[in-house]
């Protein structure tokens, strides 16, 4: 069995060492060293199209993360370029959900307890009481109820907030009011104090966080985006802050990363910026999960996380 790896930063040694431990029976190589050689499995993050185009040797392509837009972009931009009938398999979790729960919980509680307002007052040298929000009327919505979104929504329930969820297809989560499909989107958005986006990026969700959607939230709402930067229409967010339809935003993902030095987000104090760290890939957990799935495929067993090209995730 042969694995071929690709990581954009070229730091292969830690990955190779981890796979040697988790999957000692496999022969390992990197795309840069064996571009013309065949392999059984490709293990990649945002691979170049030349690594995948027209290949007939691969049994499966493993993505080193939950978001597969770095591979599926080639399906949209170069139809037919991805190997036919070769499954693309994403991570189920690999330690990411607990990190996202921590990130979102922190951002939600920061807004609920008015710490964003108090931070601004401190910069201005003002001592002033900010009226607290009413917990029972502090509606939180989570867009995207996959493995990660479900974990986030469930984690917010014990705080006593009314929590809603929205997904493409119907879901059931204890303590969460679930909505599904375009027909129920307005009911989901209506009156939300906090909107958390963790949708997959597809042609249908590109630009979904726009002015039309944000106007349906409660005035003064807070946006948390941990999905993808392309979900957000950046100019619309700035306009919603200017008109005070939104009171602030916590953003971990951006259309251009790193965020350019001259970007207006840097100068907007109501936007909290983090450098795509809401859920960092845990190498050892990722490798163990991929190794387990490879062994299952070799044994003819089904595996979770197979991407549906039609849905885009």
Secondary structure, 3 states (H helix, E strand, C coil): CEEEEECCCCCCHHHHHHHHHHCCCCEEEECCCCCCCCCCEEEECCCCHHHHCCCCCCCEEEECCCCCHHHHHHHHHCCCCCCCCCEEECCCCCCHHHHHHHHHHHHHHHHHCCHHHHHHHHHHCCCCCCCCCCHHHCCEEEECCCHHHHHHHHHHHCCCCCEEEEECCCCCECCEEEEECHHHHHHHHCCCCEEEECCCCCCCCCCCECHHHHCCCCCCEEEEECCCHHHECHHHHHHHHHCCCEEEEEECCCCCCCCCCCCHHHHCCCEEECCCCCCCCCHHHHHHHHHHHHHHHHCCCCCCCECCCCCCC
